[in-house]
Amino acid sequence: MLSTIFERRSIRKYLEKPVEEEKLRTLLRAAMYAPSARDTRPWHFVVVRDRAVMERFMQVQPYSRMLEKAPVLIVVCGDKTLEAAPGYYPGDCGAAVENLLLAACELGLGTCWLGITPVAQRMAAVKELLSLPEHVEAFCGIAVGYPDETRQTAERYDESRVHRDRW
Ligand SMILES: Cc1cc2nc3c(=O)[nH]c(=O)nc-3n(C[C@H](O)[C@H](O)[C@H](O)COP(=O)(O)O)c2cc1C
């Protein structure tokens, strides 16, 4: 588990190899085991394999060109009627996303987080694209596929960001 945390990197090049349905289910299950405020689990996941929908997503999220090759896009959404209190779902969804990214890494899959929240224009465009209900907001996209690149991780531990007992 620790090695997965230290070795995970964003993958932006993918093989033309489909992702098995069973692996996808494991990713979603891992996401749903994340902590959430008061255990409200205010998330939904839209699994996109439709190339036309992915093409539209690339138009509204300008940093998602890797979807040209990625076989799957998962759009993580927050449900405002389920969150513990207003403003909690981004933290909850973020925890779910990280669980999913790490699970994918363990299964030999590559992923890339594609930001949507808090950019209002992207949130509105993705909401319309996926026909999300009024109370559901698009939090982020995740490109998923078998990696066609390997990336090294430089040391990220930064002692200057650690404060002991007080700042
Ligand atoms: C909130 C958020 C939004 C991101 N949006 C994008 C994006 O739109 N396109 C992209 O290629 N990567 C995106 N990333 C991935 C980051 O660029 C990446 O995590 C960062 O450069 C660190 O690299 P690593 O994931 O390989 O450790 C996003 C990451 C986060 C957490």
The ligand as a MOL file (V3000), in Angstrom:
LIG
                    3D

  0  0  0     0  0            999 V3000
M  V30 BEGIN CTAB
M  V30 COUNTS 31 33 0 0 0
M  V30 BEGIN ATOM
M  V30 1 C -7.7230 19.1630 -8.5430 0
M  V30 2 C -6.8440 18.5770 -9.6120 0
M  V30 3 C -7.0680 18.9070 -10.9340 0
M  V30 4 C -6.2840 18.3590 -11.9510 0
M  V30 5 N -6.5840 18.6400 -13.2540 0
M  V30 6 C -5.8280 18.1010 -14.2270 0
M  V30 7 C -6.1730 18.3210 -15.5960 0
M  V30 8 O -7.1400 18.9960 -15.9050 0
M  V30 9 N -5.3910 17.7590 -16.5560 0
M  V30 10 C -4.2860 17.0060 -16.2370 0
M  V30 11 O -3.6180 16.5340 -17.1770 0
M  V30 12 N -3.9460 16.7660 -14.9430 0
M  V30 13 C -4.6870 17.2790 -13.9420 0
M  V30 14 N -4.3970 17.0090 -12.6370 0
M  V30 15 C -3.2390 16.1520 -12.3120 0
M  V30 16 C -2.0730 16.9640 -11.7750 0
M  V30 17 O -1.5060 17.7280 -12.8170 0
M  V30 18 C -1.0490 15.9990 -11.1470 0
M  V30 19 O -1.6440 15.2840 -10.0930 0
M  V30 20 C 0.1700 16.7470 -10.6200 0
M  V30 21 O 0.8950 17.3430 -11.6750 0
M  V30 22 C 1.1060 15.8290 -9.8350 0
M  V30 23 O 1.5370 14.7630 -10.6500 0
M  V30 24 P 1.2400 13.2380 -10.3000 0
M  V30 25 O -0.2420 13.0160 -10.2640 0
M  V30 26 O 1.9080 12.4600 -11.4030 0
M  V30 27 O 1.8380 12.9300 -8.9500 0
M  V30 28 C -5.1850 17.5050 -11.6230 0
M  V30 29 C -4.9850 17.1730 -10.2790 0
M  V30 30 C -5.8110 17.6680 -9.2860 0
M  V30 31 C -5.6040 17.2380 -7.8500 0
M  V30 END ATOM
M  V30 BEGIN BOND
M  V30 1 1 1 2
M  V30 2 1 2 3
M  V30 3 2 2 30
M  V30 4 2 3 4
M  V30 5 1 4 5
M  V30 6 1 4 28
M  V30 7 2 5 6
M  V30 8 1 6 7
M  V30 9 1 6 13
M  V30 10 2 7 8
M  V30 11 1 7 9
M  V30 12 1 9 10
M  V30 13 2 10 11
M  V30 14 1 10 12
M  V30 15 2 12 13
M  V30 16 1 13 14
M  V30 17 1 14 15
M  V30 18 1 14 28
M  V30 19 1 15 16
M  V30 20 1 16 17
M  V30 21 1 16 18
M  V30 22 1 18 19
M  V30 23 1 18 20
M  V30 24 1 20 21
M  V30 25 1 20 22
M  V30 26 1 22 23
M  V30 27 1 23 24
M  V30 28 2 24 25
M  V30 29 1 24 26
M  V30 30 1 24 27
M  V30 31 2 28 29
M  V30 32 1 29 30
M  V30 33 1 30 31
M  V30 END BOND
M  V30 END CTAB
M  END
